[in-house]
Amino acid sequence: MNREVVKTDCATARIPELDFEIPAFSQKGALTTIEGIIDRAVAGLEQDQPVRRAADKGVAGKIDEFIGKLKQLKEVDSSFTFIIDDPSGNSFVENPRAPQKDDALVVTHYRRTAQQDAMLGLETEETDENPADSVEDLRNEVKSGGAIEPLGTRITLHVTDPSDMTRDILKSETCSVEIPELEFELGMGALGGKFTTLEGLLKDIQDLIVKNPFTLGDSSTPSRVEKLQEFGRKVYQIMEGHMEAHFILDDPAGNSYLQNVYAPEEDPELKVEHYERTFAQNEELGLNDMRTEGYETGLTSQR
């Protein structure tokens, strides 16, 4: 309940278990906590209750019952799901276990719809309703972000020497990063796509975790500050060659790369694996909804 939350005014907040939703643009943006968002919702509902009780006791009674359910959430007698959906991508929910992975927190990135672009005041190009044109647009869209390979790629480098820091890295937007020795995982979409070196990427990770105002703000406890500083020290030790570690790039789109400094010979410290994507990974890449079969046939029949 004490997790910090940044909720922009264009974000929607939902608690599915109560069928509860705070629509976009119904509140101003806020830096708060999950408990704070619930308290704000309760205050909003309670504000007009005296008027409702005078006008319709039945409706007021149902709202009182719902307010009670919202307040009960703060006791966490049972688990519930808190969802922030922000088409602008600017909302945030704290990971209190940072820099370690938080198994209770799932961050999903998606492509905005034309309606969401319009809601945000972004210009969108008009689309032709011709099915064949739609398929061609879809293909161009995939190509513009880099063609998605038939198999995902998992690259593991055993970092044993400071010279490893000079290895070139191409990290796509769909690639996650893992350092098991630090119990660290950076999810898909974080830091965006980059062409850099291993040292450059480690410095970016260090800055993201250690200097992040959301994880190291005024509300941070001394133990959390020490934990993050210790993470920063260990990253520095890896960069200086004082600590061995495994650096893993996992890209379901297969578009990431880590330099083999022994090429064309095999690199004894580098392992590259190709794998079949799961349904969930295909879903994140937008592949499950891509159906191009039959469009060419339909186009031929129209000619």
Buried (B, 14 or more C-beta within 10 A) or exposed (E): EEBBBBBBBBBBBBBEEBEBBBEBEEBEBBEBBBBBBBBBBBEEBEEEBEEBBEEEEEEBEEBBEBBEEBEBBEEEEEEBEBBBBBBBEEBBBBBBBBBBBBEEBEEEEEEBEEEBBEBEEEEEEEEEEEBBEBBBBBEEEBEEBBEBBEBBBBBBBBBEEEEBBEBBBBBBBBBBBBBEBBEBBBBBBBBEBBEBBBBBBBBBBBEBBBEBEBBBEEEBEEEBEEBBEEBBEBBBEBBEBEBEBBBBBBBBBBBBBBBBBEEEEEBEBBBBEEEEBEEEBBEBBBBEEBEEEEBEEEBEEEE
